[in-house]
Amino acid sequence: MQEHAAPPTDDGREAQIAAATRDIEALQEKVAAALKALEQGDAAMAGVDPEAIMKELASAYARLGDLYFAADAARATICYETALKFDPGQWGVRMKLLKTKKNPAPDDATKAFLYGMLSDQPDNVGFLNQLGRLHHRNYEIGAALACFSRAAELAPDNADSLYWLAGVQQLAGDADAAAESYRRAARVQPVIKFSAGQKDAGCAALLLFAPFAGNTPTEYLMAETPYALNIAPLFPDIAPPVGVLKESGDVVVNFVSDADQGRAVLPKVAQLAAALGRPVINPPEKIMRTTREGVAGLLKDIPDCRMARVARIAAGGEMPDLAFEGPVLARPAGTHGGDRFEKFDDAAAAEKFIRAHPEEDHYLMEYVDYQSPDGHFRKYRFIFIDGNILPYHLAIGNGWKVHHVTTGMFETPWMQEEEKAFLAAPEKFFAPRHYVAMRAIHAAMGLDYFGIDCGLDRQGNLVVFEANAAMLVHQKNSDMPYKIPYVAAIRQAFQEMVLKRAGT
């Protein structure tokens, strides 16, 4: 790799920077004009290649970074990062970017190395897959998609490339392409096999999941396992290879976890799990009971526990006579998070919202006021693992619809201090009677692994918003490092449960 040239004098550098900046502005105008002309079908622009202009723009930003490098590392970093956004394949720029950082991340160094290798071996499927995984781990979805698409094009029967391509396509929102990639992969290799990521405990877990049917998020829970991990993707129209699967695990872990999204496939998963004759974590027949109205029925008689009453409206069905009055919440069945989840004064006001999507089932839920005395709304998440109740997070919001990522938790110190205190000692926030209620919730749910989102109302009741096995646990907490040990404890408890059920 070429070294940086000796820096020019200050006056010379300023002139070169001004010239490079003008080049970038001209290229940006050229890109915008070309894209606009191509959208309009302008024949005069037929020979213009926007991708080639993007590469020119990347090179221009790289040159500007070189000019800044000696005197202003921060600006050089911005230039190099911008260059890579336009052309991720410039491995030389990646190496320069590493030099601007005092403590480069291991992933950055590895990516720079892999891009260098691919510059010599552009058709190396192994390098493409490794690079795609790194981009995926860093949520660089476009770059990951490019790597796996190229790998699958070069090796159409490489199941590893196809499975990763399917997962990234799903993340990118291209459901049709992802479904086709999953099916191609499953026909080539019905079981995805991973070696133990830690010291091998001498057993294997068979993980069942169904693409697009609502699954427990696996990325963190199943990372660096002390057991071999075999993953079987299931499809309603492809018969699972029962004989192969019987030999693929000492314990079966069912990750098809959304009772609404997985309604069509869960009975088949239950039949398969029974046929395998292995211990099963989160039996599918118990998952089928955990629709929102099902959970409301399971928990309704638990003392000191309050869950909103729920009515389900079938697609295109009549509005029911509710057994509760006052404000109601409405959302499509099988959805999570805050999208298309609204509050109305009464069921009549909610009807227009429901009628706007007659092809979907909906839930109408009683609104339970859980506003704290200070005016904020607090939503706590606990994860239940084999009888253990572990805190995961606290989200504090200014309105009734609270989700951790949309609150002020990331920039408000007092909120972070309160979450930190909750994680360290949840028993200071929840009384013994609440823990009695939570143990009763665990017994009623009958699941080995699940989570609850809950709060406390003015009367001191434990208010359960939802309980299911589809809740996200992740370790991307660099902005809140105090969370890391508590999230790690959840993964450790999960892995210990798997080992215990496997008889290890």
N, C-alpha and C positions, 0 to 999 in steps of 0.2 A: 504494500500500500504506500502511496506517495505521502511524504511528510508535508506539513504546512510550510509554505514559503515564508521567507523572512518578511515581517510586516513592513509595509511602506511607511513613509513619513506621515505625520498627522494630516498635512495638507493633501498629500497624495491619496491617503486613505479616504478622506472625506469626499474627494472628487470621484474616486472609484465607487464609493457607496452611493453617491448621488446618481451615477451612471447606472449602476446595478438596479437601483430602485426604479429608475425610469424604464429600464428593460422589463421589470416585473409588471409595472403598471400597463405597459403596452401589451404584454402577453396576456394579462388578465382581460383587457379589453378585447383582444383577439379571441380568447376562449369564449367570452360572453357573446360576441357577435357570431361566432361559428355555431354555438349551440342554438342561438335564436334562429339563425338561418336554416339550420337543419330541421328544427321543429316546424318551420314554415314551409319546408320543402323547396327551399331556394336552390335552383339548379346551379347557380353560379358558385355555390359553396360545396358542390358535390365532391370535389377533390380534397376538401379540408378534413383532416383527421384530428378530432378533438383530443384523442388519447395522446397523439404525438405532441400536441401543444401542451398538454398537461406535463409531459416529460420535460419539455423545454422549460416550463415554469418551475418544475422541481429543481432542475439544474441551476436556474437563475437564483432561486432561494439558497441553494447550496453554496453558490459563489458568494452571495451576500454574507452567509454565515462565515465563510472563510475570511472575509474582510473584517468582520467583527471579532473573530476568534481571539486574537492576541489582546485586544483592549477591553472587550465587553463580552464575557462568556455567557451572560444571561441572554443577551440579544442573539448571540450565535446559536444558543440552544433553541430559541424560538424559530430562527430561520431553518435550522436543520430539521426540527420537528415538522414545520410547515412543508418543507421539501418532501418529507416522507409521507405526508398525507396525500400529496399529489402523485408520488411514485414510491410505494412501499418497497420496491425491489432494489433501491439504491443502497447496496450493502456498504459501499465506501462511506456514504453519508452516515450510516449507522455507527460505523467505527469512529468517525469524527464526533458524533453526538456523545459517544461514551467518554471521550476525552474531555468534554465540557462538564462532566459530572464527577463530584468528589467520590461518591459511593454508588457506582452504577449497579442496578439490580441484576441478579444473575440471569433473569429472563432476557434482559436487554443484550447482555454479552452473548448469550446463546443464539438469540435471533440474528445478531450481526454475523456470527459464525455461520449459521445455516444459510443466510442470504449469500454469503461469500461462497459456500459450497455449491449453491444452486446456480451461481453465475457461471461456474465451470461445468455443472451437471444439471441443466435445467429440467431434465426429464426424470430425475431421481424421485421416485414415489415415496421412498422412506423419508427423505429430507422434507418433502412437501408435507407429509403427514405430521412429522415432528413440529415443523414450523406452524402448521395449522393449529395444533394443540396449544402451542404457546400463545398464539393470537387469541384463541378461544378463551384461555385462562385469563387473559387480560382484557376480555370483552371487546376485542378488536374484530368485530363480527365480519365486516367487509373483507378484511385481509384474510381471516380464517376461511371464509367462503371461497375466496379466490384460490387458496392453497388446496382445499379439499376438492373443489370442482376440477382443477387441473389434474390432481392425482386420480380422481375417478375417470376422467377422460383418458388418461394414459393407461390405466389398469382397470377396465370395466368390471372385472371379477374380484377386485380387492375389497373384501368385506370391511376391513378396517376403515378404508377411505369412505366407503358408502355409508357406514353407520355414522361416522363423524359428519359427513356431508349432510345427512338427514337431520342430525341434531342442530347443526348450524342453520340450515334452511328453516327449521322450525322456529329457532330464535329470531330469525330475520322476518318471520311472518309469512313465509311462502309455504302454506300448509300442503298444497297439492304436490309441489315438488318434493317436499319432505316425505310425504306418504309414499310416493313412488320410490324414493331412495331407500326408505326403510324396507319396503317389500323386496327390492332388488337385493339388498344386503341379507335379508332373512332367507331368501332362496339359496344364496351362496353359502351362508354360514348361519344356521339357526341358533347357535349359542356363541356369545361373545365371551372370550376367556381372558381373565387377567390374573397374573400371579399375585401372591401376597405382597403388599407394599411395605410391610414391616416384617419382623421376625415371623417366619411361617409357623402357624399353630398346628399345621398338619390336617386341616379340614377345609371344606369349600362350602360357600353359600350360593344357592341358586336364586337369583333375583328375577322376579316376574314383573314385567311392565308392559303396558299397552299404549303405543304412541297415540296421542290425541285423545286419550280416554281419561285423563286426570290422574297423575301419578305423584307419589311423594317425591319431592325434589331430592335427587340422589348425589349431586355433585360433591357436596361436602361430607355427608354421612358415609359415603362409600369410598372416600379417598384414603389412601394409605392404610388399607385394611390388614389385620394380622392373619387373615384367611384368604385363600384363593376365592376369586369372585367370578361367577359365571352368570351372564345376563341373557335372559330369553325374552325377546320382544314377541308379543302376541298380537294376532290380527283375527278379526271375526271370520275372515274368508280363507285363512290358511290353517290347516290342521297342525297342531303342535306335535313335534316328534317325541312322543311320551317316552319311548325307550332310551333315546339320547338324553333326555332331561333327567330321567331316573338316576343316571350315572354322573350327573353334573353337580350334585350338591348333597351335603349331609343335613342341611336345613334349607327350607324354602322361605324366602322373604318376599311377601306379596307387597308390591309397591303400587298396584292399581288402587287408588285411594279415594277418588271422588265418586261418591255414590250416584250423583247425577250424570256427570260426564261419562262414567264407566258403566252406565246402566245396561247397555247392550252386551258388553263383554264380561262383566263380573260373574254371571252364572257360569260361563265357560271357564273362567279362571278358577272358580270353585271346583268344578268337575276335574280340572287338570290337577289342582293341588291335592284333591282326594286320591286321584289315581297314582300320584307320585309316592305316596306312602312315607313321607318324611315329616318331621315337625314343621309346623307352619307359623311364621310370625305374621300377625295381622291377617287372620283367615278372611278370605273374600266374603263369605256369608255374613260375617260381622260388619264388614265395611258396608255392605248393602243396606244396613240399618241406619247409616249415618247421614242420610239426607237432612236438611235443616228441620223439616217437620218431624223426621224420625228421632233426631237428637232431642228436640223439644219434648217429645213424648217420653223418652228415656229418663230425662232429668227432672220432670215436672214435680215429682213428689219428694225431692231431696231437701231437707231442712236447711235454711239459711242460704239457699241457692235459688236464684231467680233467672229464668230464661224466657225471653219474649215468646208469647204464643204465636204460632205460625199457621198460615193457611196457604195451600198450594193451589194455584189456578192453572189448569191444563191449557195448553195452547188453543186459543180460540174459544175457551170455555166461559161459562157464566161466572160473574162475580159472586162470591159466597156471602152469606149472612155471617158476619164476624161475631165471635164471642167476646170481643173487646172493643172499646171505644177510644176516641182520641186520636192523636197522630199515629200514622202508620209508615212503615218503611217498605219500599218495593224494589225488587231486583229480579233479573232473569235467573232461573234455576241453573246451577252449575257454574256460576260466576263467583269470583273472589275479588278482593280489592275494592276500590271505590268507583270504578267505572259503571255507569248505568245503575247506580244505587242511590235512591232518592228518598226524601222525607216529604210526606203530604199530611194535610190537616185531617183527612179521613179517607176511607176506602173509595168514596165517590170521586175525590180529587185524584186518587192514584189510578183510576180506571183508564183515563186518557193515555197515561204513560204505558200501561199494560197493553192497551189496544193498538199502540203504535208498532208492536212487534207480535202479531197474532200467531206467528209460527213457533213461538217459544213458550214453554212453561214459565210461570213466574211465582215468586213468593211474596206474600203480604205478611209483614211482621209487626207485632205490637212495638211501639217505640217505648223503650224504658229509659227514663232520665237518669243519667249517671254523672251529671255535672258535679264537680267537687266544690266545696265551699268557697274556694278562691276564684271560681269562675272558669277554670280550665276543665278539660275532659281527659281522664287518664285511662289508657288501655294497656293492660298487662298481658304478657304471653308466658304461659308455662308449657313445658314439654314433659309428657308422661312417658317413661320408659321402664317397662317391666316393674311397675309399682313405684318407681322413683318419680318425684315431682321436682323438676329443675326449672329455675327461672331463665328466660331467654331475653326478653327486653321489656322496656316500658316506653310507651309513646305518649307524649303530652301535647294536646292540641287545643285550639281555641273554639272548635265547633264539635258537633256530635259525631261527625265522620272523621275518625282518626286513623291514620296510617303512618307508620314510623317515617317513611321516606318523604312524606309531604308535610311534616310538621316542622317546627323550628328547632328540633332536637340537635341538628348539626351545628347551629351557630349560637345556641343559647346556653351559656355555662351552667346556670342554675338547674336547667332541665337535665343536663348531662350529669351533674352531681347527684340529682335525685335518682336518676336511673342507676348510677353507680352504686348508690346506697341500697336500692332495691335488689340489685343482683347480689350484693354482698350479704344481705340479711333480709330476705323476703318476709320472714316471720315478724319483722317489725312493721310491716305494712299490712299483713293479713293475720287475723287472730286465729287461735287454735280451732275455733268453730269453723272457720273458713277451710282449714286443712282437713277437718272431718268431712266437710262437704266435698272437697276435691277428691278425697279417697273414695267417697261414695260415687262421684262422677266416674272415677276410674273403673269401679266395679260395674257400674251401669253400662259403660261403653264396651267393656270386655275386650279392648284392644291392647296389644303389647306396646304399641307406639302411636301416639297422637298428641295433638296440642290443643290448648284452649286459649281464646282471647277473652279477657274478662275485665271487669271493673268493680267498683263498689258504689251502691246507691246511698242516698241520704239516710236510709234506715239501717245501713250496715250490711245489707245482703250482698252476697257474691253474685254479680250479674254476669252471666255467661253469654257472650255474643255469638260464638260459634265454637264447635268442637269437632275436629276431624283429623285424619292422618295425612292431609295434603299440605300442611303448613310448612313454610320455608324456614330452613335453618342454614345460615351461610356464615362464612368467616371473612367476608370482605368488610372488615371493620377498622381499616387504617385510620379513619377519622375519629374513631372511638375505641382506642386500644384497650380501655378498661373492660370491654366486653369479651375480649379474646379468651381469657381462661374459662369463662362460663360457657361459651359456645364449645370450646374444646371438651369440657366436661360432658356435654350432651353427646358428642360423637364417641367419646370413650365409653359412656354408659351404653350406647347403642351397640358398639362393637362387642362389649362384654356380654350383652344379652345374646347376640348371635352366637358367640362362642359357647355360651352355656346351653343354648338350645341345640347346638350341634353335638353336645356331649363332650366338649373339650375342656 
